Amino acid sequence: FRLQLIHRGEAPAELSIEPKHLNLEFESINVDDLTPNERFAVVGIEKLTEYPAFLLHPPKSWKDPEPLVFPGTRETLESIINSPLRQRIKNDLLEGQSAVWVLVEGSDYSANESTFNLLNKTLKEAAKSIQIPEGVIQADQVGKVGKDINLDDVLRSSIPLKISFKIERVKRIDPAEQTFLSILTTNRYSPPQEPLVVPVFGRGRTPGPLLGSSITAETITIACEYLCG
């Protein structure tokens, strides 16, 4: 993601960040300094009616290149970079979960439970059937498993090496997660009653949301195999 702070004059200090540990690039743009051509090149700037404001651009791999628009306040900035759900996902991944599957619940209780039950059952089976690629070891095992070791197979992380999956449930109307949910689901429209499933892995990356009605045990298993690749 790329976050642009669009402002006039000097940028407010409280709205600037250094995203050292985030999957986020940050850029501050003073519109008063832009030429007409430079202004035209800023995707989404025509949507702004007040300054300061934020434009959050999705990754190039996403289908919809249009940025999300947020008001330029410190509260909004905090909600863009952090939330309770994101903290839970981070903790899950640091504990060694291969992927965290976020279930964004819609207003249809039956559909939510049906999607959860399918996801829960399939993830448990996938955790048993998927194997860690042969030869992959953690750094503290070097010297303990023989001499013929390919350094490309040595993990640089101390996170536990295992195949495991976690489900985190969140209501679509959760006020603390509105910004994060708009980011997660920006390239996938779904009716408000339908649940969405979003796998998150690695350094907080995701291939995007899946409609709850579209997933099957087979598609979940294939996704798990890909994410554990």
Disulfide bonds with the S-S distance in Angstrom:
none
